[in-house]
Amino acid sequence: MDFDSVDAACQGGLVLRMLTTLKSLKESTNFYEGDNRLVGSRFSLLEFGQTDQDVIQEVTIQAEKLSERRAFRAAFDILKELRPRLRGEVLPAFKQLSTEEADEMAQQRLQKRLRQREERRGQRAAERVERSARRCKDEGARTAPC
């Protein structure tokens, strides 16, 4: 799944579908082994360990909070980091992060995006003030001052 290849109106839906799928992994499911009917969590059927479950659950919670604030791009980026884990790929030891490190990195990325967004808002506000002052000056030369 590629966030940018999805129509802008559907990007939220993409993130919400991803969240729903990941959240459903902790549910139990019925399956048969021969004639025996068994019940097990989907995590165990996919052979995820407790660490995997914890990471997936934590990332899902973070992405859900972001999606509630309609920050779908940030939520998608966080969910995208689960791909290697879901595929069962083992990262080299120097690239493996603990849950805390991954959480901290995700939090830092989010804070950076929010800081950049706030800076852009400030720049736009300053530009509006400047345009307004210019407009007032131009109109003041023709009529009464603002």
PyMOL commands that set and color helices and strands:
alter all, ss='L'
color gray80, all
select helices_A, chain A and resi 3-5+8-24+42-45+50-68+72-80+83-87+99-142
alter helices_A, ss='H'
color red, helices_A
select strands_A, chain A and resi 28-33+36-41
alter strands_A, ss='S'
color yellow, strands_A
deselect
rebuild
show_as cartoon
